[in-house]
Amino acid sequence: MSALDLLSGDAQTFLAKIWASRVHVHRTDPAGLVDLLSFDDVDHLLTGTAIRTPAVRIAQDGAVLPASAYTRHATLAGQTMTGLLDPAKVFDLFDDGATVVLQGLHRYWEPLGALVAELELALGHPCQANAYLTPPGSQGFAVHSDSHDVFVFQTHGSKVWEVHEPSVTQEPQTVVLEPGVSMYLPTGTPHAARAQDTVSLHVTIGINQVTWKQVLDRALAAALDEAGAQHLPAGYLDEPGLLADGLAERLETLAATVRGLDPATVADAEVHRFLTGRTLWQRGGLRDRIAARDLSDTALLRRRPGHPCVLRPAGDRVRLLLGDRELVLPGHLAPVLTVVRDAGRLRPADLDLDEQSRLVLCRRLVREGLLEVVG
């Protein structure tokens, strides 16, 4: 089951409607969502790791508390470590009704990192994961709206959500989230949530949309730098014509640049930017690099989940976009790389190359993190 299926059900239908201004609620097997971040997982993060700010923040009565209220200092090898979570302070605040927020979980909690990686590939937009641990009967934040789309899913307890239509004055919709229930809120949807009779834990997946304006800004950045780097002429306050003449010249230059842009080239640059700038999990990567040294022709390999493998021809070469980097390889490898891209599992012997060449290629792809060694 894909990340989008887990959160929204029918992925294709949802993708067609994802930015429609309505709430989307989906029910699935609770275990699939709870396994992503359980109450015990959060307990472990708070008490059994050296978690630090800004990975944690605490909110109470609608306000975010200063880090000094729940952190401490320590030393390691003679160096001071600041912003370390103080569990005793956190628990006291939690007992008083404060909500504990775990931020950027996709960077340090592997199940959510894998979910976010798959979701980014499905949507083509950067995503992030936060979690909110709220004591019984409490509400961390007043009614507010987010500047990005969010998926929300409950993994412990239950929470009643008050969801408003952004532009319509009417009674808010009430949605009860419990394990196995996920909800999608479009950008700007006002909402608030309150825990019920038990401790509540929910996860939000934020979708930080890439906009047409951002694409156009990047496409025109060089032209704007070239046309607009010079200072304005002296005296333009008294003679606005000086400004108008210079502006007309530069606007014409810019217009010519825009007319000369190749949409396919701009689009390819956007794909390249996205598929070489992600942060990807490579658990077992050290083990795999060692195993790759003695890789045999019958070794079982598989694609790492959430890792893209996009091929782009480049003359007599082929560019391989791997999510966090790009490889440039000889063009004759394109058919073989297509097999690697499309296969969930494979052995070097499956590739239409001589034995030495296919082992060299597979070792390289293991070292680059695209493939992992099974067993």
N, C-alpha and C positions, 0 to 999 in steps of 0.2 A: 504494500500500500504506500503511495507516495505521500509526501508532506502535505500537499494540497488536498488529497483525498481525506487524510486524517482530520484536517481542520474544517473542510467545507463540504465533503461528500462528493457530488458530481463535479469533478475538476473542470471539465470542458464547459459545462453550463455556468459554473461560477466564474471562470475566466472571462466569459462573455459579458458578465454583469458586474464584475468586481468593483467598478467605480460608479455603480448606480447608487443613488442616495437613499438607501434603505438598509435596515438591519438584517443580517443573515444569521440564523441560528441553526446549528447542526448537532445531531446526536450521534455518538459513535461508541465503540467499546471503551469503557472507562480505563481499562488497563493500558491501552495504547497511549493515552495522554498522561496518566499517572506515572508511567515509567519514564517519562521525559524529565520530571522533577517532582519527587514525592516529598511529603513532610519530613521524612527521615533524611532525605538528601539535603534539605535546607538546614536541618539540625546539624548535620555533619559539616556543612559549609560554615556555619556560624560558630561551631565549637571545636572542630577538629582540623581547621586549616588556618593559615596565617592571612586570612582575607583582610583587605584594607580598603579604605576609601580611595577613589570614588566608586568602587564596586558595591558599596553599601551606603545607603542613606536611610534616614528615619524621619517619618512624618507624623505629626500629631496635631489634631484639631485644625487640619487644613494647612499647616505650616511645616516646612522642612526644618528640622532641628540642626543647630551647628554641630559639626563633626566632633568638637571637643566634648559634647554631651555623651558620647558613646564610644570613644576611641582612647587609645593609650600609646605610649612610646615604649620601645624596647631597643636593645642593642644586639647586633650580630657581627661577630668578628671585629668588634670595636667601632662599628658604624651604627649610627642612630637610625632606627626605622620608625617612621611616624605614621599615623593614621591607621594603626592596627585596631581591629575590632576588640572591644572589651566586652565579653559575653555577659558578665554580671550587670554592667550598665545597660546593655541591650535588653536583658530579661526584665530589669526593673521598669524600663520604659514601656516594654511590651505589656507588662502587668497593668500599667497605667493607661492602656488603650492605644499605644503608638503602633503604627504600621512599619514593618521592616521591608525596605525595598532593596532587592538585589539587582544591580544594573549590569548590562552588557554580559549576561550569562553565556551568550553564544561564544564568548572569547575564552571562558574557563570551565564550562560545563559541557562535556562532550555530547550527550544526547541532544541538547538544544543547539549546539554548534552544528551537528549533522542536519537537524531539522531546518535551521536557518539556511544552510548551504543549499539544500534541495529546493527550498522555497525561492531563494534568489534565482536559481536556474530556471524555475518554472515561470517566474514573473518578470525577470530582467530588471529588478529593482533591489537596491541594498536593503537588508532587513536586520533587525536587532531583537534581542530577547531580554525582558525584565521580568521579575517575579515580585509578588506582593503578599507578605505574610501579615494577616490582620487578626487581632484577638476577637473573641466573641462579642457581638453587638457593637463593634466599632466601625468607624468610617475614616479612612486615611485622608481623603481629599474631598472638598466640596464639589458641586457641579462645575465641570470644566470641559474643555474640548482639546483635542490633540491636533498638532499640525501635520500629522501623517495618519494613514490608515492603520488600523490595528486588528489583529486576531486576538481574542481573549479566550482562554480555556481554564477551567477549574481542575485542580488536582487533589484538593483536600477540603472538606467542609463544604459550605455553600455560601453564596453571596447573592443578594438581591440588587440588581442593576436598575437604575432609573435612567432611561434613554429618551432624549428629546429629539424632535425633528429640528434640524438647524434653522429653518426659515419659516416655521409654522407655529403659531401660538396655539397649543393644545395640550391636553393632558399627556404626561410622559408615558412611554411604554415601559412596563415592568417585565424584566427578564430574570429568571432564577437560574444561576449557574451552579452546577454541581458536577462532580467528576463524570466525564463522558460528554459534557456539553461544551461546545465552543461557539463563539459569536464573532461576527465581523462588523466593525464600525468604520464607516467611511470618514475621511478627513473632516474635521470640524463638527462632528456629532457631539453635542453636549451630553455629558453622562456623569453619574456618581454611583458608588456602590457601597453597600453596608454588609458586613459579615452577620451571620445569623447566630444560632445557639452554640456553635463550635468554632474553633480556630479555622480561618479561611486561608487557603493558599491558591492564588491564581497566577497564570503566566500571560504576559502580553507579548505578542510578536508585532513589532512596529515595522511598517513598510515605508521606507523613506524614498518617495517617488522621484525618479528622474524625470524632469519636465522638458517640454520642447524648448523653453527659454534657456535652460542649462545647455542643451545641445547646440542651440544657435549661438549662445555666448562663446562656447568653446570653438565653434566653427569660425566665428568672426574675430576671435581674440587677436590673432596675428595681424589681420587687416586693420583693426582699430588701433593697435599699438603703432603700426606704421603710419597711419593717417593722422592720428591724434596725439602723438607724443610731443609735438612742438608747443611752445607757449603761445598764448594769444598775443596779437600785436599791441604795442603800446598805443594809447590814445583811442582805443575802441569805445571807451565810455562816451567820449565826445563825438566820435564818428562811427556810429553803429555799422555803417557800410563796410568798414574794414573787416568787421566780424562776419558780416553777411557774405562778403566776397570769399573770405577764407573758408567759411563753412560750406559754401556752394561747391568750391573746388574739392574739398574733402568728401563731401557727400557723393559727388560724382565718382570719385575714386573708389569709395566704398561700394557704391551701386555696381560699378564694373566688377569689383571683386565678388560681390554676391552673385551676379549673373554668371561668373566663371566657375562658381563652386559646382563640383560634381556630387550630387546627392548620394550616389553609391559609395564614393570615397569617404564622405562624412559619416555615412552609416557604418562603414567598415571600421573607421576610427573609433566610433562609439562602442561597437562590439569588442574591439581590441582593448579599449580602456577598461571596460567592465570585466572582461574575461582574463585580464592579467593583473587585476588589482584587488582581488578578494583575499580574505584571510581564511585559510582552510586548515582543517584538522588533519594531522598525519600520524595518528596513533600507531605505534609499532614501526615507525619509519626507520628508526635506528636498527631495529632487528632486521627489517627488510634490506637495508643497505648492506648489512653483513651477509645475509643469506644470498644476496645477488652476486656476491663474489664467486660462489660455487653453483650458480644457477644451472640446472640441467635442462635438456631439451624436453623432458616430460614433467617438469615442475608445474604445478597448478597455480595460475595467477588469476587475479580478479581486479576489476576496476574499483577504485576507492569510491564509496558513496559520496555524492555531492561534489565530486570533482569533474568539471567539464572536460571535454575532449573535442575541440572544434578545429577543423582543418580549413586553412585558407591558402590557395595557390599563390605563389610569388615567383613567377618566371620559372626557372629551373629548380626552384626550391619549394618547400611547403612549410607554412607556418602552423605550428601546433599550439593552440591557446589552452592553457591548463588551469586557468582560474587565478592563480597567483603569479604566473610567469608565462613566457613564450619560448618555445623551442623552434629553431629554424633547422630543417633537415633536408636532405636531398629529395628532389621532387619524385624520383622513382619509387619512394617509399609510401606515396599517398595511398595506393590500393591496400597495402599492408596495414597502414595506420587506420584506414576505414574499417578493416576487420577488427582491430583493437578497439576502436570506438564503439562498434556495434555489439561486441561480445561482452556478456556479463562475466564469463570465465573463459579462460583459454590456456593453452600450453604453447611454449615457443614452437614446438613441432607443428602447430596448426598454421603457422605463417608461411607464406609462399616465398621463402628466401632460403639461401643455403644455410646450413646449421650454424656456422660461425657468425654470419650476419644477423640472423634472427636472435641469437643469444646476446650479441652486442646490443641490439636494439632493445630487447626486453630488459636487460640489465640497466640500460639508460632510463627506461620508463619507470622502472622500480625506484631508481635513485631519485628521479624527479617527482616521485609521489603519485603518479597516475595509477600505477599498478601496485598491488601488494601480494605478497607470497602467502598462499593458503597452507596452513598446517605448519 
